[in-house]
Amino acid sequence: MITAQLDAAPHGEVEHAFSLPHAPGAVASIRRRIRAVLADWNLAADTADDVLLVVSELVTNAIVHALPPATLLLSRRQADSREAVRVEVTDKGPATPTQPFLCPVDPDEHGRGLDIVTTLSARCGVQVHSWGTSRWAELGVTAGCDGDARRREPVTPAG
């Protein structure tokens, strides 16, 4: 469910905010919604695929490891003549889990998500707030259907 769309964001920035249900089917539902946003933004196919993968990893981490409620903020902006898509997931939990996993974690199936995010992102990080934690990633992009995505290019913050 889109909880906010800011059409008049500063400096050409476009934002979409989504509430993340703390449920098993949430990741697939969010991916469908994000895919529609990325299509409207006319991103190159490989760039859109990278953004979807980063969204999947950050949302999955929030659902599996964090405290609800969680939100996803997806934004597109221009920074120093470079375009970027920022994926930010915020939850009410601490930056690192305070309790052990309730069931054993299979290293073949878990534990690579943040490595994937780091690999696909130009920049990524964690911001701790008094009310929760935000995990974010920025991907450098080019618009259009030519498949020419610019990965790992530095993206400087606006402002």
N, C-alpha and C positions, 0 to 999 in steps of 0.2 A: 504494500500500500504506500503510495506516495504521500508523505505527510507535509511536504512543502516543495514548491518549485519557485525559485527566485528568478524571474525573467529580467529584472532590472539590476542585476549584480554589477558591481563596479568593474571598470576596465575590461569590459567584454566577458567577464566571468559568468558562467552558467552553472547553477547548482541544482542538484536533486537530492532530497533527503528521504530515506526510507527507514521505517521502523522494522526491526528484525525480530520476527517471532522466535521465541526460544523453543523451536520444534524441529523434528527431524527433516521435514520437507522444506524448510525455510531456504536452504541454499539453492535448490532448483527453482523455486519461485522467484527469488531475488535475481538469479541469473537470467531468467526470462525477461524480467523488467529492465534489467541493465542492458541486455541485448537490444531491446527496443530503443532505449536512449542512445546507445552507441550508433545504431543505424540512422537515427535522426541527425546525429552529429556528423555523419558521412565519413567515419574514420576508415582508414585502410583495413582490410580484412585481418591481416596479421596483428595489427595494433589492437583492434577490437578483441581478438582472441587472447592477447596478452592481458588486456584489462580485465576480461572475464575471468581468467585464471587467477589473477591477483585478488579480484573480488571474492571468488570462491574460497581461496585460502584464508583471507582475513575474516570473512563471515563464518566459515567453519570454525576457526579458532575461537571466535566470540561465542558461538553456540556451544561448543564443546568445553571450553576452559573458563569462560568469563561469567560474570554475574549479570543477569538481565536487569533492566531492559538494555538493549543495544540498538544503535542506529548506524546507518551507513550514509555517508555523505559522498556523493560523486560530483566532481566539479571539473570543468574544462575552462582553461584560461590561457592567456597570452602572457609570457614573461620574458622580457629581453629578446623579443622577436622569435621566441621559441614557444610553441604550443605545448601544453601539458594537460594530462588528465590526472587528477588527484583522487585517490580512493582512501577514505578515512572511516574506520570503524571505531566507535566509542561505546564502552560498556561501563558498568558500575564497579567493576572489580579492580584489584591491584594489578600492577605491571607484571608481576610474576605470580603464578598460582601459590596459594598459601596452604592448600590441602593436596595430598597425593591423589592420583587418579583412582577412581572407584573400581575400575577393572584393569587388568594388565594391558599394557600398550604393546602392540606388535610393531617392532621397529621397521618391518617391511611395509607396513601400511600407514604408519604415522611418523611425524617428526621431521618431515622435509618441507612443510609448507612455508615456513619463513625463509628457508634457503631459496625456494622458488620465487618468492616475492622479491628478495634481494637481487636475484639474478635478472629478473625482468624489469626492475625499476631503475630509473635514473637516480632516485633518492628514496629512502624510506627510513622510518624511525618510530619511536614511541614517545608520546607525551603524557606525563602523569599529571592529573588534575586532583584537586581536593575531593572531587565527586566521582572520580573514575579514571579510566585510561583510554587514550586514543592510539591506535596503531594506524599508520598511514604509509602510502607509497605514491610516488609521482612517476608517471611514464611519459617520456618525450614522444610526441606523435606528429604525424603529418596527416592532413585531411585527404580524402579522395579514395578512389578504388584502385590505385596503382600498386598497392602492396609495399610501398617504400616507407616502412616505419623506421624512425630514428630512435634506436634504443640506447640506453646508458649515456645519453647526452646530459650534461649538467643542466638542471632547471633551477633558476634562482627564484626565491620567494618574491611575490609581488608585495609592494607596499614600501 
